[in-house]
Amino acid sequence: MLRVRDLVVRYGAIQAVRGIDIDIAAGEIVALIGSNGAGKTTVARAIAGLLPYRGEIAFESGVLTPNNAERNLRRGIALVPEGRGILGTMTVQDNLLMGLYTRADKTQAMTELVALRERFPILAQRGHLPANLMSGGEQQILAIARALLSKPKLLLLDEPSLGLSPKMTDTVFDMVQDLRREGLTVFLVEQKARQTLKIADRAYLMETGRIITSGPAKELIDDPVVSETFLGGRAAHSRKASPSV
């Protein structure tokens, strides 16, 4: 479904992504894990069409172009950004309506909105309130529901557990598995490696802009490279190797 080849993204003189390859097949949960600052969010934003880049990102039968987020959304790529990206002063209901922006089938879209409010009752209960009065977990549910209303083929979730309690993190990860069972393809960008690897089909580990290992998620749970990255071994080794200034 999605093929990324030799992706390079720069912020001025800083090369945040350094020539990576990623493949996502239809119906998979594919995870991109790594520590803060590894470049994961940059990859998700590039796929969504929010950044300039070099290399190739192909989706289904066509090649995407940089800085073309609306076209990517219309083609079926929806991003739930880090920090959720909800419009806090707008009501919960109006935030959901924003998810219908690209839909031409408005009658069917409104039917799906009603179904989502039934599936996630908190959205109906809080519908008339400003979205910024919801808890962090409730806002994450709202952000995912809004993305689903665009009828995506590929859902990009960038750090969906950020700032959530363990219980709400479990709820969000359960949602992700339910969506995959319903046929949605998910690209899950996360720092919580072990929990992410338990629900993903395949995973890529990213460090300082590069993919350093990849494979079936269940095999990576006990991979020493993954363990070293998240337990600080690689970072500690890098600090020892660097000269003091």
N, C-alpha and C positions, 0 to 999 in steps of 0.2 A: 504493500500500500504506500509506504513512504520509504524513500531511499535518499540518504544524505551522503555525499561524496566530497571529501577534501574541503570541508567547511572551514573557512577562516573568517573571523570577525575581529575587527579592530575598533578600539576607542582611542582615536588619535594615534599616539605612538605606542599605545599598549595593545598587544595582541592577546585578546581574551580567549579566543578559540583558535587552535593551531592545527588545522587540517585533519578533522575527525571524520569518520565514517559511521553511520548508524542505519540500521534496517528495521522496519516495523512491518509485520504482516497483519493482514486484516484479522480482527478478533483477538489480538494479543493485548496483554498488559506488558509493556516494555518500560523498564525503569532506567533512569539516569541518576546514579547516586554519586555522592562526593561531598567533601567538606565545603563549608562556606567559602566563597571566592574561587571555587574550582572552575567556574564558567558555565554551570548548568543552566541558570536562568537565561544567559545570553543565547544558548542553543535553542531553548524553547521560544524565545522572542524572535529569533531568526526564522524558525520554522513558521511561526505565526505571521510573519511578514512585517514585523515592526522594526527591523534593523537592516542596514546594508551589509552585504557579505560577499565573499568570493567562494567559488566552488559551486556545487549543484545540489539543489533540493528538488526531488521529483516526487509528485503525489499522484497516485493512480496512473493515468496515462499521460500526464503533462508535467512540464518542468515549471516550477514556481519562479517568480521574479522577486528580488528584494524590495522592501518598503512597499508592499502591496497587501496590507492587512485585510482590507475590505474584500478584495477579490478572493483571498485565501479563505476568509470566513464563508463567502458565498459558495466556494468549492467544497466546504465541509470540514474546515479546520478551525476549531474553537479553542481559545486559550482562557483558562482561569488563572489569572496572574498571581504571582507572589504578593501577599497583602490583600488579595481578593478583588480589589478594584471596584467595589460597589460604590454607588453614588449615595453618600451618607445622608444628605439632607432631603433626598427624594424618598418617597414611601417604598415599602417593600414591594407593593403591587406595581408601582411605576418602574422599579428596577427590573422586575420580571418582564414587563412590557418592552423594555429596551432589548431584551433577548429576541424579540420578534422582528427586529429592524430589517433583517435581510429576507424575511419570509414573504413570498408572494401569495401563499395559500392562507390568507388571514383567518378564514373560518376554521380550518383544521388547526391552525396554530393556537387559536383561542381555546379550542377543545383540549389541546395538549396542555395549555396553561392551567385549565381547571383540573385536569388529571394530576398535574404536578402538585398543585395545592392540596389535593386529596392524599397524594403519596407522602408529602411532607407537611403535615398539619400546621407546623409552626409558621409556615408561610401564609396560611390563611388566617391564623390567629393574630399575626403581627402585620397583616396586609396594609392596614391604614396608618401604621406608624412609620416615622423616619427610620431608614435602615440602620443608622448609626446608634439606635437605641437597642439593637439586638446584641446578644453576646457574640464573642468571636466565633464560636462554633456555629451559631445560627447564621451568622454572616457568611460562613463558608458554604453552608447548605444553600443559601440564597445565591451565591456566586456560581455554584455548580448548576443549580436549577436554571439560572439565567442562560448559562452556556448551552444547556441541553435544549432550550427553546429555539436555538438557532438550527437545530436538527443536524448536529455534527456527525461526520463519519469518523473523525479522529479528534479525541478530546485531549488537550494538553493541560495537565495539572501541575502547576509550579508551586512546590512547597505547600501542599494543602494542609499539612499538620502544623504549620508554623503558628506558634502562640496558643495552641489548643491544649486542653487538659488531656491526660491519657484516655479518659473515657470518651471524649469527643473525637480524639484521634482514631480510636477504634471504630466509632460510628462512621467517620469519613472513609476509612479504609474498607469497611463493610459495603458502603455505597459504591465504591470503585469496583469491588468484586461483583456486586449485583449488576452494574452497568455492563461489565464484560460478559456476564452470563446472558444478558439481553442482546448481545451482539455488537456492542460498541467497542471500538479500538481505543486504547488509552496509552498515552505516553506520560509516565509518572516521574516527575523530577522531585527528588527528596534527599534530605540529610539523614533521616532515620533509616539507616541501611537495613538493619536486621528485620524490622517490621515490614519494610518495603519488599525485601527479597522473599518474604513468606507469601506474598500475594502475587508477585510478578511471574511472568513466564520466562522472560530473559532480562538481562540487565547489563548495563555498561557502567564501569567505574571511571570517573573523571577526576583528574588532578592537574591543576595549573594549566588548564586549556587543552589537555590531551586525554584521550582514552587510554588507560593503562592496562585494563583487562576487561573481558566481557565473557558472557556465556549463559547457560541456563541458570536462572535465579537460585534454584535450590542448591546448586553446586557452589555458588559464590558465597553462600552463607558462611561456610567454613574455610573459604579461600584465605590463605595467609596474607595476601596483598590487601584484600578488603579489611581484614582484621587490623593490620598495621596502619592502614590509612585512618580508620576510625578510632583506634586506640592511641594514636599519636606517634606510633613508631616511625613512620616515614617522615612526619614533620620534625620529630626530634632528630632523626638522622640528618635531615637537610640543614637544621640549625647548627649541628656540630660541624658539618662540612663547610659551612659558610664562614668566611673570615669576619672578624669583628671590625666595626667601624667606629 
